[in-house]
């Protein structure tokens, strides 16, 4: 019996370690997906701007003398440009102010209305919300086929 207990203990320890590594790897990949999603969004925006410029040039129309709006590059940069809050900061602020569980779509709609100068996509908001959940900064609550998010209350 002692051998069985030792074997069970060894397997339990191995499984616990494997689960911990799995959770860490999933969090790392979620963060990478969020970063790549933001980078893809920036590239899609740049592509649309370049297509519009190309059409204007081909039609012979003059472009306005104003600067073309451009999203900040996400490569290697964690700080927002010129004091502009990050999307995650906006999401945290909205959830804190709301005080009620919110879906990713509700957060996107509200932030898009509040920040008309930003192109905010539901998929990026959902990824950011899931990242907050993975970090323990938000809670996920599934009700039927809907998912709602709330901020965690900081420990005092």
C-alpha positions as CSV (number, residue, x, y, z in Angstrom):
1,X,0.0,0.0,0.0
2,X,2.8,2.4,0.7
3,X,4.0,2.0,-2.9
4,X,0.6,2.9,-4.2
5,X,0.5,6.0,-2.0
6,X,3.9,7.1,-3.2
7,X,2.9,6.6,-6.8
8,X,-0.3,8.5,-6.3
9,X,1.5,11.3,-4.6
10,X,4.1,11.4,-7.4
11,X,1.4,11.5,-10.1
12,X,-0.6,14.2,-8.2
13,X,2.5,16.4,-8.0
14,X,3.3,15.9,-11.7
15,X,-0.3,16.7,-12.7
16,X,-0.3,19.8,-10.5
17,X,3.0,21.0,-12.1
18,X,1.7,20.4,-15.6
19,X,-1.5,22.3,-14.8
20,X,0.4,25.2,-13.5
21,X,2.6,25.3,-16.6
22,X,-0.4,25.0,-18.8
23,X,-2.1,28.0,-17.2
24,X,1.0,30.1,-17.5
25,X,1.4,29.2,-21.2
26,X,-2.3,30.0,-21.9
27,X,-1.9,33.4,-20.2
28,X,1.3,34.1,-22.3
29,X,-0.5,33.1,-25.5
30,X,-3.6,35.2,-24.6
31,X,-1.3,38.2,-24.2
32,X,0.4,37.5,-27.5
33,X,-2.9,37.1,-29.3
34,X,-4.1,40.5,-27.8
35,X,-0.9,42.2,-29.0
36,X,-1.1,40.6,-32.5
37,X,-4.8,41.5,-32.7
38,X,-4.0,45.1,-31.9
39,X,-1.1,45.1,-34.4
40,X,-3.4,43.6,-37.1
41,X,-6.0,46.3,-36.4
42,X,-3.4,49.0,-36.9
43,X,-2.2,47.4,-40.1
44,X,-5.8,47.2,-41.4
45,X,-6.4,50.8,-40.6
46,X,-3.1,51.8,-42.4
47,X,-4.2,49.7,-45.3
48,X,-7.5,51.5,-45.6
49,X,-5.9,54.9,-45.4
50,X,-3.4,54.0,-48.1
51,X,-6.1,52.7,-50.3
52,X,-8.0,55.9,-50.0
53,X,-4.8,57.9,-50.7
54,X,-4.2,55.7,-53.8
55,X,-7.7,56.3,-55.1
56,X,-7.4,60.0,-54.5
57,X,-4.1,60.1,-56.4
58,X,-5.4,58.0,-59.3
59,X,-8.4,60.2,-59.7
60,X,-6.3,63.3,-59.7
61,X,-8.1,64.8,-56.8
62,X,-6.0,66.8,-54.4
63,X,-5.7,65.6,-50.8
64,X,-6.6,67.9,-48.0
65,X,-3.8,69.8,-46.3
66,X,-4.5,68.2,-43.0
67,X,-2.6,65.3,-41.5
68,X,-4.0,61.8,-42.1
69,X,-5.0,60.3,-38.7
70,X,-2.8,57.3,-37.8
71,X,-3.0,54.8,-35.0
72,X,0.0,54.4,-32.8
73,X,2.3,51.5,-33.5
74,X,2.0,48.7,-31.1
75,X,5.4,47.2,-31.8
76,X,7.5,47.2,-28.6
77,X,5.5,50.1,-27.1
78,X,3.5,49.8,-23.9
79,X,3.0,53.4,-23.2
80,X,0.1,55.3,-24.8
81,X,0.9,58.2,-27.1
82,X,0.8,61.7,-25.7
83,X,-1.1,60.9,-22.6
84,X,-3.8,59.0,-24.5
85,X,-5.2,56.1,-22.3
86,X,-4.8,52.6,-23.5
87,X,-7.8,50.5,-24.5
88,X,-7.3,48.4,-21.3
89,X,-7.4,51.5,-19.2
90,X,-10.6,52.7,-20.9
91,X,-12.1,49.3,-20.3
92,X,-11.2,49.2,-16.6
93,X,-12.6,52.8,-16.2
94,X,-15.8,51.9,-17.9
95,X,-16.3,48.7,-15.8
96,X,-15.5,50.6,-12.6
97,X,-18.0,53.3,-13.5
98,X,-20.7,50.9,-14.6
99,X,-20.8,48.9,-11.4
100,X,-22.9,46.3,-13.2
101,X,-21.8,43.3,-15.3
102,X,-21.3,44.2,-18.9
103,X,-20.9,42.3,-22.2
104,X,-18.0,42.9,-24.5
105,X,-20.5,44.5,-27.0
106,X,-21.8,46.9,-24.4
107,X,-18.3,48.0,-23.5
108,X,-17.4,48.5,-27.1
109,X,-20.6,50.5,-27.9
110,X,-20.1,52.7,-24.8
111,X,-16.4,53.3,-25.5
112,X,-16.9,53.9,-29.2
113,X,-19.5,56.6,-28.3
114,X,-17.2,58.2,-25.7
115,X,-14.1,58.1,-27.9
116,X,-15.2,58.8,-31.4
117,X,-11.6,59.4,-32.5
118,X,-10.8,55.8,-31.9
119,X,-11.8,52.7,-33.9
120,X,-12.7,50.2,-31.2
121,X,-13.6,46.6,-32.2
122,X,-15.6,44.2,-30.2
123,X,-13.1,41.4,-30.8
124,X,-10.2,43.5,-29.4
125,X,-12.4,44.5,-26.4
126,X,-13.3,40.9,-25.7
127,X,-9.6,39.8,-26.0
128,X,-8.7,42.6,-23.6
129,X,-11.4,41.6,-21.2
130,X,-10.2,38.0,-21.2
131,X,-6.7,39.2,-20.6
132,X,-8.0,41.1,-17.5
133,X,-9.7,37.9,-16.4
134,X,-6.5,35.9,-16.8
135,X,-4.7,38.4,-14.7
136,X,-7.3,38.3,-12.0
137,X,-8.3,41.9,-12.6
138,X,-11.8,41.0,-13.8
139,X,-14.5,38.3,-13.4
140,X,-16.3,36.5,-16.1
141,X,-19.9,35.4,-15.6
142,X,-21.6,33.3,-18.2
143,X,-25.4,33.5,-18.4
144,X,-26.8,31.2,-21.1
145,X,-24.9,32.1,-24.2
146,X,-23.9,35.5,-23.0
147,X,-20.7,36.4,-21.1
148,X,-20.6,39.4,-18.7
149,X,-17.6,41.0,-17.1
150,X,-17.0,42.9,-13.9
151,X,-13.9,44.3,-12.2
152,X,-12.5,42.5,-9.2
153,X,-12.5,44.5,-6.0
154,X,-8.9,45.2,-4.9
155,X,-7.8,43.5,-1.7
156,X,-7.5,46.0,1.2
